[in-house]
Amino acid sequence: MLALLGSMRYACSRPAMMVSCFAFGCPKVGALDFRHYVNSLPNLKVTRLEYGFDPWVHAPDNPAWTHAGHTISIIPQMQSSKERKGGNEKGNKDNNQNNTELCIRAYKFGNDRPDSAANGKFIGKKGNRQEKQIDHDISSYLNAIELITKDGVSWPRQFVGEEGTGVRGMNKEKRLVC
């Protein structure tokens, strides 16, 4: 949260300098006006990283509060070796014969996130508070990034909802909407 606020203030005070903010497990910081203000700064790029079912990224539980910037969501999906037999063997193999496959999605300005319901309620993993808190630990975020690097999992190249070939003009002219 402090990284987001600090980068916003720095971008405001130095409009000629490009500022990037990578926030890990950042909660909602402000209301819709704050979100629009941060997203409209031309020299500020905010990227939030959400791992697993981190409960803090959905706090506070007030529908008036919202996230600013783009969101990259990394969700581990556990499958037993029986389910994966004869299938595509992507993922990390654990000692207890379970595979962890990471589902990585990028959401432009946090739009279309499946776990951000209109009423502000969190839709996610069931479990006790301690189990969910493990996903908020910085070591969980780092382990996920190391797993992505080690296994060669592809990083998203497009935002969810913007897949496609772009706009085609006359004479088969191709224009990508970026």
Steps between C-alpha positions, in 0.01 A plus 500: 500500500781741587677419172188600306449821696870590479523436127186707439643793696839467325335490156298812587804694621719397202278494188799468262617174661346157429409321824415131541348336804494123551286427804487149646180415688378860512157560657244743359635849557226745413165569345414518131623862473844395628509210253415728207760753610781242532407330172493834317854607591693468171838444666387234750465127437353301789508120492358301789595137552248274673602148602271214591218591729670782686223647718664844526454587132124510562518723808330717607168328451329821392356511146590870473874416510677379188840410354710723276721384214530173312470165677699183443336208673691177570280216622651160579288206390574168670424178315579145597720288274195278421318797345806591293587152368530499125458877494722796454776491764538871573563618852717421797509145640491479877627210709146400594412437133293813452558744217476873540398680187487877514221691331630848416265770375548871435209739552511850353422751773362214709199458270331163449664341807293194587555536874386861521127462524276804465407487866866503606487153652799270452438186299785261564649210689338371814726450796597642832668835547847349547481311167404817314768704680771272355412631152568857622855422612764651267673161478185360334519772235871437444452121480231549234727727294787249532266220389396705197864561411619144564217325314488748214134582557401766251427847633179654366551697179149645488244619748195283563221605267735650241599181320471519124678594183442874512332726245531430128489791258494532124740280300533263797671770707536376856477731801551368849306671775746540787 
